[in-house]
Amino acid sequence: MEKILRIDERESGNVTVVSLMGRMDASSSPEAEAGMSRLISSGSRRVVVDMSGLDYISSAGLRVMLASLKKLRNDGGQLVLVGLKPEIRKIFEIAGFHRIFTIYPTADQALHSFDTIV
């Protein structure tokens, strides 16, 4: 069976870019949560989550993103989102999360933002 969520990670300087592809729902969110927790526990403090390959996110997926944001902020870190397709952005807006998260159109813009964020 094909995985419904694929998670890739790469480093860009001192920023970790996490790419989510597929569907982030109740069955795949635990894997995403485990990956984000491992990343934060290993010391990543600047995280860009690229959602350009994400086709669907449920409330379980939203909870994972919010929990990750809170953990990073509590540890003095930052998490920004990029590449939200219109249907994913609409879900963030309905939940009011567009006011909680910093969202950029592209990963490059997000990566450059870390140069200006102190």
FINU-687638 format. One record per atom (N, C-alpha, C, O): residue number from 1; residue in three letters; atom name; y, z, x. Coordinates in Angstrom, 3 decimals. Atoms other than C-alpha are relative to their C-alpha. Example, Ala and Ser with C-alpha at 12.3 -4.5 7.8 and 13.67 -1.06 7.14 Angstrom:
2
- bator,vexmar,migu,py,pz,px
- 1,ALA,N,-1.190,0.000,0.890 .
- 1,ALA,CA,-4.500,7.800,12.300 .
- 1,ALA,C,1.200,0.000,0.900 .
- 1,ALA,O,1.181,0.665,1.936 .
- 2,SER,N,-1.190,-0.060,-0.820 .
- 2,SER,CA,-1.060,7.140,13.670 .
- 2,SER,C,1.090,0.730,-0.770 .
- 2,SER,O,2.198,0.899,-0.261 .
This chain:
118
- bator,vexmar,migu,py,pz,px
- 1,MET,N,-1.190,0.000,0.843 .
- 1,MET,CA,0.000,0.000,0.000 .
- 1,MET,C,1.247,0.000,0.884 .
- 1,MET,O,1.327,0.746,1.860 .
- 2,GLU,N,-1.243,0.089,-0.768 .
- 2,GLU,CA,3.434,-0.909,1.310 .
- 2,GLU,C,0.865,1.230,-0.270 .
- 2,GLU,O,0.961,1.712,-1.399 .
- 3,LYS,N,-0.883,-1.152,0.157 .
- 3,LYS,CA,5.808,1.965,1.955 .
- 3,LYS,C,1.201,-0.395,-0.848 .
- 3,LYS,O,1.745,-1.490,-0.703 .
- 4,ILE,N,-1.163,0.310,0.829 .
- 4,ILE,CA,8.575,2.158,-0.601 .
- 4,ILE,C,1.306,0.339,0.694 .
- 4,ILE,O,2.371,-0.121,0.281 .
- 5,LEU,N,-1.204,-0.340,-0.761 .
- 5,LEU,CA,11.007,3.649,1.923 .
- 5,LEU,C,-0.302,-0.149,1.472 .
- 5,LEU,O,-1.279,0.397,1.985 .
- 6,ARG,N,0.121,0.131,-1.451 .
- 6,ARG,CA,11.442,2.618,5.517 .
- 6,ARG,C,1.222,0.656,0.623 .
- 6,ARG,O,2.351,0.462,0.172 .
- 7,ILE,N,-1.075,-0.725,-0.679 .
- 7,ILE,CA,13.490,4.779,7.863 .
- 7,ILE,C,-0.025,-0.381,1.473 .
- 7,ILE,O,-1.027,-0.178,2.159 .
- 8,ASP,N,-0.139,0.328,-1.419 .
- 8,ASP,CA,14.700,3.523,11.231 .
- 8,ASP,C,1.137,0.822,0.578 .
- 8,ASP,O,2.112,1.123,-0.110 .
- 9,GLU,N,-1.055,-0.744,-0.691 .
- 9,GLU,CA,16.759,5.449,13.764 .
- 9,GLU,C,0.348,-0.708,1.291 .
- 9,GLU,O,-0.518,-1.283,1.951 .
- 10,ARG,N,-0.431,0.497,-1.296 .
- 10,ARG,CA,18.811,4.290,16.707 .
- 10,ARG,C,1.200,0.816,0.444 .
- 10,ARG,O,1.913,1.400,-0.372 .
- 11,GLU,N,-1.152,-0.709,-0.554 .
- 11,GLU,CA,21.370,5.845,18.999 .
- 11,GLU,C,1.085,-1.012,0.347 .
- 11,GLU,O,0.795,-2.091,0.865 .
- 12,SER,N,-1.158,0.792,-0.401 .
- 12,SER,CA,24.831,4.384,19.467 .
- 12,SER,C,0.980,0.982,0.637 .
- 12,SER,O,1.762,1.635,-0.053 .
- 13,GLY,N,-0.798,-1.020,-0.680 .
- 13,GLY,CA,26.552,6.476,22.097 .
- 13,GLY,C,-0.511,1.368,-0.395 .
- 13,GLY,O,-1.700,1.660,-0.262 .
- 14,ASN,N,0.408,-1.348,0.413 .
- 14,ASN,CA,26.545,10.042,20.796 .
- 14,ASN,C,-0.159,0.097,-1.521 .
- 14,ASN,O,-0.072,1.183,-2.094 .
- 15,VAL,N,0.180,0.046,1.450 .
- 15,VAL,CA,25.971,8.945,17.180 .
- 15,VAL,C,-1.407,-0.517,-0.296 .
- 15,VAL,O,-1.866,-1.480,0.318 .
- 16,THR,N,1.298,0.475,0.460 .
- 16,THR,CA,22.591,8.600,15.482 .
- 16,THR,C,0.211,-0.806,-1.271 .
- 16,THR,O,0.838,-0.337,-2.220 .
- 17,VAL,N,-0.079,0.857,1.183 .
- 17,VAL,CA,22.350,5.716,13.020 .
- 17,VAL,C,-1.379,-0.010,-0.647 .
- 17,VAL,O,-2.369,-0.406,-0.032 .
- 18,VAL,N,1.237,-0.026,0.774 .
- 18,VAL,CA,19.691,6.174,10.352 .
- 18,VAL,C,0.110,-1.098,-1.056 .
- 18,VAL,O,1.028,-1.089,-1.877 .
- 19,SER,N,0.011,1.079,0.989 .
- 19,SER,CA,18.855,3.056,8.334 .
- 19,SER,C,-1.083,0.280,-1.030 .
- 19,SER,O,-2.242,0.517,-0.690 .
- 20,LEU,N,0.940,-0.199,1.103 .
- 20,LEU,CA,17.232,3.503,4.938 .
- 20,LEU,C,-0.199,-1.340,-0.696 .
- 20,LEU,O,0.770,-2.016,-1.042 .
- 21,MET,N,0.301,1.269,0.649 .
- 21,MET,CA,15.469,0.512,3.390 .
- 21,MET,C,-1.059,0.204,-1.067 .
- 21,MET,O,-2.062,0.881,-0.840 .
- 22,GLY,N,0.956,-0.097,1.098 .
- 22,GLY,CA,13.680,0.232,0.076 .
- 22,GLY,C,0.502,0.906,-1.095 .
- 22,GLY,O,1.655,0.824,-1.517 .
- 23,ARG,N,-0.301,-0.906,1.112 .
- 23,ARG,CA,13.591,2.917,-2.588 .
- 23,ARG,C,-0.086,1.454,0.456 .
- 23,ARG,O,-1.047,1.860,1.109 .
- 24,MET,N,-0.004,-1.431,-0.313 .
- 24,MET,CA,14.528,6.570,-2.175 .
- 24,MET,C,-0.078,0.743,-1.327 .
- 24,MET,O,0.933,0.994,-1.985 .
- 25,ASP,N,0.216,-0.655,1.287 .
- 25,ASP,CA,12.992,8.316,-5.167 .
- 25,ASP,C,-0.814,1.273,0.198 .
- 25,ASP,O,-0.956,1.754,1.322 .
- 26,ALA,N,0.715,-1.287,-0.077 .
- 26,ALA,CA,10.938,11.411,-5.966 .
- 26,ALA,C,-1.190,-0.064,0.946 .
- 26,ALA,O,-1.507,0.931,1.598 .
- 27,SER,N,1.183,0.072,-0.861 .
- 27,SER,CA,7.904,10.137,-4.069 .
- 27,SER,C,0.361,-0.237,1.463 .
- 27,SER,O,-0.404,0.150,2.346 .
- 28,SER,N,-0.357,0.300,-1.393 .
- 28,SER,CA,9.757,8.979,-0.933 .
- 28,SER,C,1.045,0.955,0.576 .
- 28,SER,O,1.228,1.006,1.792 .
- 29,SER,N,-1.054,-0.906,-0.481 .
- 29,SER,CA,12.525,11.576,-0.713 .
- 29,SER,C,-0.497,1.091,0.945 .
- 29,SER,O,0.216,1.434,1.889 .
- 30,PRO,N,0.463,-1.015,-0.959 .
- 30,PRO,CA,10.359,14.247,0.976 .
- 30,PRO,C,-0.097,-0.542,1.430 .
- 30,PRO,O,0.205,0.177,2.383 .
- 31,GLU,N,0.075,0.608,-1.326 .
- 31,GLU,CA,9.776,11.855,3.888 .
- 31,GLU,C,1.404,-0.125,0.608 .
- 31,GLU,O,1.605,0.150,1.791 .
- 32,ALA,N,-1.379,0.119,-0.470 .
- 32,ALA,CA,13.515,11.195,4.147 .
- 32,ALA,C,0.555,1.375,0.364 .
- 32,ALA,O,1.236,1.528,1.379 .
- 33,GLU,N,-0.485,-1.359,-0.265 .
- 33,GLU,CA,14.265,14.910,3.955 .
- 33,GLU,C,-0.582,0.538,1.301 .
- 33,GLU,O,0.130,1.158,2.092 .
- 34,ALA,N,0.642,-0.457,-1.229 .
- 34,ALA,CA,11.746,15.672,6.710 .
- 34,ALA,C,0.630,-0.683,1.214 .
- 34,ALA,O,0.870,-0.047,2.240 .
- 35,GLY,N,-0.620,0.735,-1.105 .
- 35,GLY,CA,13.261,12.954,8.902 .
- 35,GLY,C,1.397,0.495,0.306 .
- 35,GLY,O,1.755,0.661,1.472 .
- 36,MET,N,-1.368,-0.479,-0.204 .
- 36,MET,CA,16.813,14.164,8.390 .
- 36,MET,C,-0.012,1.421,0.575 .
- 36,MET,O,0.790,1.738,1.454 .
- 37,SER,N,0.092,-1.373,-0.513 .
- 37,SER,CA,15.817,17.802,8.994 .
- 37,SER,C,-0.394,0.001,1.472 .
- 37,SER,O,0.155,0.762,2.269 .
- 38,ARG,N,0.435,0.099,-1.394 .
- 38,ARG,CA,14.029,16.842,12.219 .
- 38,ARG,C,1.161,-0.465,0.875 .
- 38,ARG,O,1.369,0.056,1.971 .
- 39,LEU,N,-1.149,0.536,-0.738 .
- 39,LEU,CA,17.081,14.872,13.347 .
- 39,LEU,C,1.034,1.099,0.257 .
- 39,LEU,O,1.516,1.260,1.379 .
- 40,ILE,N,-1.001,-1.064,-0.112 .
- 40,ILE,CA,19.446,17.775,12.683 .
- 40,ILE,C,-0.520,1.123,0.896 .
- 40,ILE,O,0.218,1.657,1.724 .
- 41,SER,N,0.594,-1.065,-0.830 .
- 41,SER,CA,17.057,20.317,14.236 .
- 41,SER,C,-0.038,-0.390,1.471 .
- 41,SER,O,0.029,0.474,2.346 .
- 42,SER,N,0.080,0.452,-1.397 .
- 42,SER,CA,16.831,18.168,17.382 .
- 42,SER,C,1.380,-0.072,0.657 .
- 42,SER,O,1.490,-0.386,1.842 .
- 43,GLY,N,-1.326,-0.081,-0.598 .
- 43,GLY,CA,20.594,18.469,17.860 .
- 43,GLY,C,0.961,-1.114,-0.347 .
- 43,GLY,O,2.099,-1.105,0.123 .
- 44,SER,N,-0.941,1.059,0.405 .
- 44,SER,CA,22.077,15.332,16.299 .
- 44,SER,C,1.121,0.622,-0.827 .
- 44,SER,O,0.857,1.357,-1.778 .
- 45,ARG,N,-1.147,-0.567,0.716 .
- 45,ARG,CA,25.580,16.232,15.111 .
- 45,ARG,C,0.903,-1.062,-0.601 .
- 45,ARG,O,1.740,-0.757,-1.451 .
- 46,ARG,N,-0.762,1.118,0.556 .
- 46,ARG,CA,27.085,12.823,14.383 .
- 46,ARG,C,-1.006,-1.009,-0.529 .
- 46,ARG,O,-1.717,-1.655,0.241 .
- 47,VAL,N,1.018,0.834,0.629 .
- 47,VAL,CA,25.007,10.849,11.902 .
- 47,VAL,C,0.652,-1.000,-0.947 .
- 47,VAL,O,1.473,-0.640,-1.791 .
- 48,VAL,N,-0.380,1.070,0.923 .
- 48,VAL,CA,25.656,7.519,10.193 .
- 48,VAL,C,-1.266,-0.381,-0.754 .
- 48,VAL,O,-2.284,-0.699,-0.138 .
- 49,VAL,N,1.139,0.429,0.811 .
- 49,VAL,CA,23.306,6.738,7.302 .
- 49,VAL,C,0.352,-1.367,-0.579 .
- 49,VAL,O,1.238,-1.498,-1.424 .
- 50,ASP,N,-0.209,1.373,0.443 .
- 50,ASP,CA,23.147,2.985,6.761 .
- 50,ASP,C,-0.877,-0.266,-1.216 .
- 50,ASP,O,-2.103,-0.294,-1.112 .
- 51,MET,N,0.722,0.202,1.244 .
- 51,MET,CA,22.177,2.323,3.154 .
- 51,MET,C,0.000,-1.467,-0.440 .
- 51,MET,O,-0.333,-1.771,-1.585 .
- 52,SER,N,-0.100,1.414,0.389 .
- 52,SER,CA,22.646,-1.457,3.223 .
- 52,SER,C,-1.350,-0.581,-0.420 .
- 52,SER,O,-1.393,-1.569,-1.154 .
- 53,GLY,N,1.325,0.475,0.386 .
- 53,GLY,CA,18.874,-1.917,2.868 .
- 53,GLY,C,-0.621,0.795,-1.131 .
- 53,GLY,O,-1.777,0.572,-1.493 .
- 54,LEU,N,0.514,-0.846,1.083 .
- 54,LEU,CA,18.505,0.652,0.093 .
- 54,LEU,C,0.210,-0.700,-1.337 .
- 54,LEU,O,1.322,-1.105,-1.674 .
- 55,ASP,N,-0.067,0.679,1.299 .
- 55,ASP,CA,17.696,-0.862,-3.297 .
- 55,ASP,C,0.126,0.967,-1.165 .
- 55,ASP,O,0.556,0.583,-2.253 .
- 56,TYR,N,-0.010,-0.978,1.093 .
- 56,TYR,CA,17.455,2.351,-5.326 .
- 56,TYR,C,0.074,1.393,0.587 .
- 56,TYR,O,-0.532,1.671,1.621 .
- 57,ILE,N,-0.012,-1.416,-0.373 .
- 57,ILE,CA,18.287,6.040,-5.027 .
- 57,ILE,C,-0.010,0.824,-1.282 .
- 57,ILE,O,0.772,0.577,-2.201 .
- 58,SER,N,0.102,-0.873,1.174 .
- 58,SER,CA,17.280,8.716,-7.532 .
- 58,SER,C,0.746,1.303,0.279 .
- 58,SER,O,1.330,1.488,1.347 .
- 59,SER,N,-0.639,-1.304,-0.202 .
- 59,SER,CA,18.631,12.209,-8.025 .
- 59,SER,C,-0.675,0.755,1.140 .
- 59,SER,O,-0.019,1.532,1.835 .
- 60,ALA,N,0.691,-0.642,-1.128 .
- 60,ALA,CA,15.974,13.392,-5.554 .
- 60,ALA,C,0.571,-0.499,1.320 .
- 60,ALA,O,0.753,0.280,2.256 .
- 61,GLY,N,-0.607,0.570,-1.204 .
- 61,GLY,CA,17.430,11.040,-2.956 .
- 61,GLY,C,1.409,0.517,0.213 .
- 61,GLY,O,1.807,0.792,1.345 .
- 62,LEU,N,-1.355,-0.553,-0.103 .
- 62,LEU,CA,20.948,12.244,-3.714 .
- 62,LEU,C,-0.048,1.431,0.534 .
- 62,LEU,O,0.787,1.823,1.349 .
- 63,ARG,N,0.132,-1.388,-0.473 .
- 63,ARG,CA,19.794,15.836,-3.165 .
- 63,ARG,C,-0.292,0.045,1.499 .
- 63,ARG,O,0.234,0.902,2.209 .
- 64,VAL,N,0.300,0.051,-1.432 .
- 64,VAL,CA,18.362,14.906,0.248 .
- 64,VAL,C,1.273,-0.269,0.791 .
- 64,VAL,O,1.523,0.373,1.812 .
- 65,MET,N,-1.223,0.345,-0.716 .
- 65,MET,CA,21.659,13.344,1.285 .
- 65,MET,C,0.980,1.167,-0.017 .
- 65,MET,O,1.612,1.458,0.998 .
- 66,LEU,N,-0.914,-1.134,0.102 .
- 66,LEU,CA,23.686,16.315,0.024 .
- 66,LEU,C,-0.462,1.161,0.881 .
- 66,LEU,O,0.354,1.787,1.557 .
- 67,ALA,N,0.527,-1.084,-0.832 .
- 67,ALA,CA,21.402,18.848,1.732 .
- 67,ALA,C,0.224,-0.309,1.483 .
- 67,ALA,O,0.569,0.581,2.261 .
- 68,SER,N,-0.211,0.399,-1.398 .
- 68,SER,CA,21.641,16.882,4.997 .
- 68,SER,C,1.464,0.145,0.389 .
- 68,SER,O,1.780,0.618,1.481 .
- 69,LEU,N,-1.439,-0.129,-0.251 .
- 69,LEU,CA,25.428,16.751,4.746 .
- 69,LEU,C,0.371,1.470,0.193 .
- 69,LEU,O,1.100,1.811,1.125 .
- 70,LYS,N,-0.316,-1.430,-0.090 .
- 70,LYS,CA,25.617,20.511,4.156 .
- 70,LYS,C,-0.527,0.611,1.295 .
- 70,LYS,O,0.170,1.389,1.946 .
- 71,LYS,N,0.571,-0.527,-1.245 .
- 71,LYS,CA,23.278,21.293,7.072 .
- 71,LYS,C,0.847,-0.412,1.198 .
- 71,LYS,O,1.161,0.404,2.066 .
- 72,LEU,N,-0.797,0.479,-1.131 .
- 72,LEU,CA,25.283,19.131,9.432 .
- 72,LEU,C,1.368,0.662,0.032 .
- 72,LEU,O,1.824,1.083,1.096 .
- 73,ARG,N,-1.323,-0.643,0.035 .
- 73,ARG,CA,28.630,20.533,8.291 .
- 73,ARG,C,-0.091,1.455,0.436 .
- 73,ARG,O,0.778,1.947,1.155 .
- 74,ASN,N,0.180,-1.404,-0.388 .
- 74,ASN,CA,27.311,24.079,8.681 .
- 74,ASN,C,-0.203,0.147,1.497 .
- 74,ASN,O,0.122,1.184,2.075 .
- 75,ASP,N,0.231,-0.015,-1.445 .
- 75,ASP,CA,26.343,23.208,12.247 .
- 75,ASP,C,1.132,-0.683,0.770 .
- 75,ASP,O,1.000,-0.949,1.965 .
- 76,GLY,N,-1.136,0.634,-0.656 .
- 76,GLY,CA,29.718,21.609,12.994 .
- 76,GLY,C,-0.146,-1.496,0.180 .
- 76,GLY,O,0.564,-2.103,0.982 .
- 77,GLY,N,0.238,1.435,-0.118 .
- 77,GLY,CA,28.419,18.082,12.551 .
- 77,GLY,C,0.634,-0.801,-1.121 .
- 77,GLY,O,1.321,-0.265,-1.991 .
- 78,GLN,N,-0.555,0.917,1.000 .
- 78,GLN,CA,29.357,15.067,10.478 .
- 78,GLN,C,-1.061,-1.005,-0.411 .
- 78,GLN,O,-1.886,-1.421,0.403 .
- 79,LEU,N,0.879,1.030,0.524 .
- 79,LEU,CA,27.442,12.649,8.291 .
- 79,LEU,C,0.853,-0.942,-0.830 .
- 79,LEU,O,1.579,-0.508,-1.725 .
- 80,VAL,N,-0.721,0.995,0.791 .
- 80,VAL,CA,28.928,9.434,6.964 .
- 80,VAL,C,-0.990,-1.041,-0.491 .
- 80,VAL,O,-2.031,-1.268,0.124 .
- 81,LEU,N,0.841,1.019,0.609 .
- 81,LEU,CA,27.435,6.750,4.755 .
- 81,LEU,C,0.642,-1.365,0.164 .
- 81,LEU,O,1.867,-1.492,0.169 .
- 82,VAL,N,-0.510,1.364,-0.110 .
- 82,VAL,CA,27.747,2.996,5.164 .
- 82,VAL,C,-0.889,-0.952,-0.798 .
- 82,VAL,O,-2.050,-0.666,-1.091 .
- 83,GLY,N,0.757,1.100,0.575 .
- 83,GLY,CA,26.699,-0.203,3.453 .
- 83,GLY,C,-0.561,0.226,-1.384 .
- 83,GLY,O,-1.632,-0.293,-1.699 .
- 84,LEU,N,0.515,-0.239,1.346 .
- 84,LEU,CA,26.309,1.019,-0.114 .
- 84,LEU,C,0.154,-1.258,-0.852 .
- 84,LEU,O,1.261,-1.764,-1.040 .
- 85,LYS,N,-0.043,1.123,0.935 .
- 85,LYS,CA,25.383,-1.854,-2.412 .
- 85,LYS,C,0.699,0.479,-1.270 .
- 85,LYS,O,0.726,1.680,-1.541 .
- 86,PRO,N,-0.736,-0.418,1.207 .
- 86,PRO,CA,27.379,-1.872,-5.666 .
- 86,PRO,C,-0.794,0.927,-0.923 .
- 86,PRO,O,-0.238,1.888,-1.455 .
- 87,GLU,N,0.794,-0.838,0.907 .
- 87,GLU,CA,24.506,-0.381,-7.689 .
- 87,GLU,C,-0.247,1.395,0.591 .
- 87,GLU,O,-0.353,2.371,-0.152 .
- 88,ILE,N,0.172,-1.313,-0.648 .
- 88,ILE,CA,23.998,2.423,-5.128 .
- 88,ILE,C,1.331,0.752,-0.039 .
- 88,ILE,O,1.361,1.948,-0.328 .
- 89,ARG,N,-1.328,-0.630,0.051 .
- 89,ARG,CA,27.739,3.115,-4.932 .
- 89,ARG,C,0.277,0.549,-1.396 .
- 89,ARG,O,0.842,1.634,-1.536 .
- 90,LYS,N,-0.224,-0.444,1.381 .
- 90,LYS,CA,27.847,3.367,-8.737 .
- 90,LYS,C,-0.725,1.326,-0.261 .
- 90,LYS,O,-0.181,2.209,-0.925 .
- 91,ILE,N,0.743,-1.255,0.168 .
- 91,ILE,CA,25.166,6.086,-8.650 .
- 91,ILE,C,0.743,1.142,0.695 .
- 91,ILE,O,0.847,2.238,0.145 .
- 92,PHE,N,-0.779,-1.026,-0.710 .
- 92,PHE,CA,27.203,8.001,-6.038 .
- 92,PHE,C,1.257,0.357,-0.792 .
- 92,PHE,O,1.640,1.525,-0.850 .
- 93,GLU,N,-1.209,-0.266,0.781 .
- 93,GLU,CA,30.310,7.629,-8.220 .
- 93,GLU,C,-0.317,0.789,-1.259 .
- 93,GLU,O,0.406,1.728,-1.594 .
- 94,ILE,N,0.388,-0.721,1.219 .
- 94,ILE,CA,28.549,8.780,-11.397 .
- 94,ILE,C,-0.270,1.467,0.318 .
- 94,ILE,O,0.095,2.357,-0.451 .
- 95,ALA,N,0.317,-1.375,-0.415 .
- 95,ALA,CA,27.314,11.866,-9.514 .
- 95,ALA,C,1.208,0.721,0.595 .
- 95,ALA,O,1.161,1.932,0.814 .
- 96,GLY,N,-1.182,-0.594,-0.618 .
- 96,GLY,CA,30.786,12.442,-8.041 .
- 96,GLY,C,-0.141,0.149,1.507 .
- 96,GLY,O,0.706,0.768,2.153 .
- 97,PHE,N,0.262,-0.144,-1.428 .
- 97,PHE,CA,29.324,12.177,-4.543 .
- 97,PHE,C,0.936,-0.846,0.857 .
- 97,PHE,O,1.080,-0.587,2.052 .
- 98,HIS,N,-0.939,0.815,-0.784 .
- 98,HIS,CA,31.832,9.512,-3.493 .
- 98,HIS,C,1.207,0.832,0.441 .
- 98,HIS,O,1.946,0.434,1.341 .
- 99,ARG,N,-1.090,-0.902,-0.407 .
- 99,ARG,CA,34.323,12.397,-3.284 .
- 99,ARG,C,-0.464,1.007,1.053 .
- 99,ARG,O,0.361,1.650,1.701 .
- 100,ILE,N,0.562,-0.959,-0.947 .
- 100,ILE,CA,31.995,14.501,-1.112 .
- 100,ILE,C,-0.281,-0.654,1.343 .
- 100,ILE,O,-0.039,-0.069,2.399 .
- 101,PHE,N,0.387,0.723,-1.209 .
- 101,PHE,CA,30.813,11.904,1.385 .
- 101,PHE,C,1.111,-0.913,0.476 .
- 101,PHE,O,1.884,-1.437,-0.326 .
- 102,THR,N,-0.843,1.032,-0.570 .
- 102,THR,CA,32.843,9.768,3.746 .
- 102,THR,C,-0.840,-1.272,0.008 .
- 102,THR,O,-1.952,-1.289,0.536 .
- 103,ILE,N,0.746,1.251,0.149 .
- 103,ILE,CA,31.803,6.175,3.012 .
- 103,ILE,C,0.798,-1.135,0.622 .
- 103,ILE,O,1.980,-1.318,0.328 .
- 104,TYR,N,-0.602,1.172,-0.624 .
- 104,TYR,CA,32.535,3.105,5.127 .
- 104,TYR,C,-0.798,-1.242,-0.392 .
- 104,TYR,O,-1.991,-1.156,-0.681 .
- 105,PRO,N,0.727,1.237,0.323 .
- 105,PRO,CA,31.681,-0.533,4.404 .
- 105,PRO,C,-1.077,-0.355,1.030 .
- 105,PRO,O,-2.156,-0.822,0.664 .
- 106,THR,N,0.943,0.415,-1.049 .
- 106,THR,CA,29.952,-1.082,7.775 .
- 106,THR,C,-0.249,1.125,1.001 .
- 106,THR,O,0.535,2.066,1.124 .
- 107,ALA,N,0.340,-0.975,-1.038 .
- 107,ALA,CA,28.244,0.886,10.522 .
- 107,ALA,C,1.040,-0.038,1.124 .
- 107,ALA,O,1.402,1.008,1.662 .
- 108,ASP,N,-1.006,0.102,-1.060 .
- 108,ASP,CA,30.771,-0.446,13.064 .
- 108,ASP,C,1.251,0.799,-0.337 .
- 108,ASP,O,1.798,1.494,0.519 .
- 109,GLN,N,-1.184,-0.757,0.409 .
- 109,GLN,CA,33.664,1.011,11.063 .
- 109,GLN,C,-0.270,1.501,0.081 .
- 109,GLN,O,0.592,2.269,0.507 .
- 110,ALA,N,0.354,-1.423,-0.057 .
- 110,ALA,CA,31.854,4.345,10.796 .
- 110,ALA,C,-0.067,0.474,1.451 .
- 110,ALA,O,0.426,1.554,1.776 .
- 111,LEU,N,0.120,-0.376,-1.406 .
- 111,LEU,CA,31.064,4.395,14.517 .
- 111,LEU,C,1.378,0.131,0.634 .
- 111,LEU,O,1.610,1.052,1.417 .
- 112,HIS,N,-1.368,-0.086,-0.530 .
- 112,HIS,CA,34.722,3.711,15.359 .
- 112,HIS,C,0.727,1.221,-0.553 .
- 112,HIS,O,1.598,1.773,0.120 .
- 113,SER,N,-0.664,-1.151,0.605 .
- 113,SER,CA,35.771,6.516,12.981 .
- 113,SER,C,-0.286,1.270,0.793 .
- 113,SER,O,0.549,2.174,0.831 .
- 114,PHE,N,0.330,-1.198,-0.767 .
- 114,PHE,CA,33.993,9.065,15.171 .
- 114,PHE,C,0.884,0.142,1.219 .
- 114,PHE,O,1.056,1.245,1.739 .
- 115,ASP,N,-0.939,-0.065,-1.114 .
- 115,ASP,CA,36.386,8.157,17.972 .
- 115,ASP,C,1.283,0.706,-0.413 .
- 115,ASP,O,1.968,1.304,0.417 .
- 116,THR,N,-1.263,-0.581,0.463 .
- 116,THR,CA,39.259,9.371,15.790 .
- 116,THR,C,-0.194,1.353,-0.685 .
- 116,THR,O,0.767,2.101,-0.862 .
- 117,ILE,N,0.268,-1.283,0.635 .
- 117,ILE,CA,37.553,12.326,14.084 .
- 117,ILE,C,-0.159,1.058,1.089 .
- 117,ILE,O,-0.908,0.867,2.048 .
- 118,VAL,N,0.098,-1.068,-1.005 .
- 118,VAL,CA,37.991,15.545,16.025 .
- 118,VAL,C,-0.799,1.145,-0.586 .
- 118,VAL,O,-1.010,2.156,0.083 .
